[in-house]
Each structure stands twice: as C-alpha cells, then as structure tokens.
Amino acid sequence: MNTDELKSITETGGHRAKRINPIVIGCRLLGALALIAITLFCVFGFKASFEPPNWVPYQAGYGTFGCGCLIGAMVLLHRTSARTLGALALVAIAIFSVLGFVESSLASRLAWQVVYGTFTCGGLIGATALLPKKCSCKACDTDTLR
C-alpha cells in the first residue's frame, strides 16, 4: 500500500471506497426517471378518476401503483434501510391521500374526506415513528436510543 491508498482509507473511516461502474449509475438513473414518469402519470390518473360511477377501483389502482413506483425510484436512487423504506412508503401513501382529500372536499363527500384524512394522518405519524432517531447532544449516548 502506498501513502495515497492509506490516506484514502483513513479518510473514509477505515473502509476502502467502492468503485461504482458508471454504466450501473446510468442504468439506475434511467430506471428511476422511468419510475418517476410512471408516478406522475399515476398522479394524473388518480386525480382524473374522481368521476362517478365506479371510481374507487381506479383510485386504488392508481394510488397503489403510483406509491410503488415512487418507492422503487427512491430505492434505485439511494440505498435505504428497511425502516427508511417503510417511512417512504407511508409518506407516498400520505401524498396520494392528500390528493384524494382535496378532490373529495371539492365534491362534498364527507365520508371520503374522513377516510383520506385518516390515511394522511396515519401515514405521516407512521413515517415519523419509523424514521431513525438521532440525538445531537454530546451528553446522550446514541446507542441507548435504538
């Protein structure tokens, strides 16, 4: 080992830096862009599916598929832990629930406003509970917070 390699190892916290193939990065970016485009299409379809009759299956389909594509794009862009991935899923559900709440409030459907409001609050509370908690003060031991 020469001094440059030793310096780079000590700068990365004792681990050797992994070299990532640029083709892999390009494929991940293209896949994430495709999934984000599908998510935007699902948002448009979700908003357009608020015309009766038989609108609930379309909302469920667009919402579920849109949330799945958004989570897939996040996984491709950044490697996440299972807790962070769960939090992202709950935030995606909350986003689609906000869209449903706004649309149902324009049509004066009180029952669906309650349902979408419950999903929004539950998604945000669950995401907050799943995110890792870190203490920034020096007096606290971060291992005891897990």
N, C-alpha and C positions, 0 to 999 in steps of 0.2 A: 504494500500500500504506500502510495506517495502522500505527500502532505496535503495536496488538494483533495484527495479522496477522504482523508482523515478529517479535514476541515468540514467537508460537506456532510459527513456522517455526524459530527458533533453538532452542526447547525440544525440538523433535522431531528435532534433528540436521541441520537444513538441508533437510528434506523437508516438503512440505505434507502435512498429515494428510488421509487419505482419509475421506470421509463414507460410512458404510455405511448402506444403506437398512434400516430396521427390519423390513420385510417379508422381506428376504433373510435377516436374522438369525433371524427366527421360523421361516422355512421350513427353514433349516439345523438349528435345534434340534429341530423336529418330525421331520425326516428322521433325525437322529442318535438320537432317542428310539425311533423305529420300528426302526432297525437294532440298537439295544441290546436291545430287546424280542425281536427275532428271535434275537440271540445267546444270550440267556438260554434261549429255547426250545430252541436247538441244544445248549446245555449239558445241559439236562434230557434231551433225546433221546439225546445221547451217553452219558450215564450209564445210561439205561434200555436201551441197545442191547447190553448185555453179557450177553445171554442167548442161548446157542447154540440152534439152528444158524443159520448164515448171518448172523452178527453183524458181520463185518468190513466189508462194503459199507456198512452203516448207520453204523458208526463213522466210516468215511472220509467219507461224505456229510455227516453232522452236523458233524464236525470241520472239514472244508473250508469248508462254508457258514458255520459259526459264526465261523471266523477271518476270512473275507472280510467278513462283516457288521461285526465288531469293527473291522477296519481301515477300512472305509467310514465308520463313525461317528467314528473319530478324525480322518479327513480332513475330514469335514464340520465338526467342532468346531474344528479348528486346522489351518491351512495348514502343511504339513510339507515338508521336503526329501525327496528320494528315499532318501537314506541312513537318515533317521529313519523313513520309512515301511517300509523293509526291516527295520529293527530292531523296529518294532511288529509286523510280520508274524511274525518269529521268536519274539517274546515270546508272541504269541497261540498259535502252534503249541506252545510250551513249556507254556502253561497247559493246553491240551487234552491234552497228553502226560502231564502230572502227574495229571490226572483219570483217564486210561487206566491209568497205572501203579498208582494206588491201587485201582482197580477190579480190575485183573488180579492184584494181590497178595492180594486177598480170595478170589479163585478159584484161587489157587495155580497160575498159568500162568507158569512161569519164562521161557519163550521170549518171551512178550509183555511181561513185565516188562523184559527186556533191550532190546526194541525201543522201548518207551515211555521207558525211562531214557535210551537213546541219543538219541532225538528231543528230550527235555528238555534234556540237556546240550548238544547241538549247537545248539539254538535259543538258549539263554542265552549260549553262547560266541559265536555269530554275532552276536547282538544287541549284545553288549559290543564286538565288533570293529567293528561298523558305526556305533556312536554317535560323534559328533564329539568329538575330544579337545581340551580347552582347558587351558591352563596358567594358573594363577592367580598365579604369582610374577612380579615385575616384571623379573627378570633374564632371563627367557626371552622370545624373540620368538615370538609365536603364529603368525606366518606360516610358520615353519620346521616346525611340527608337522603341516602338511597333507600 
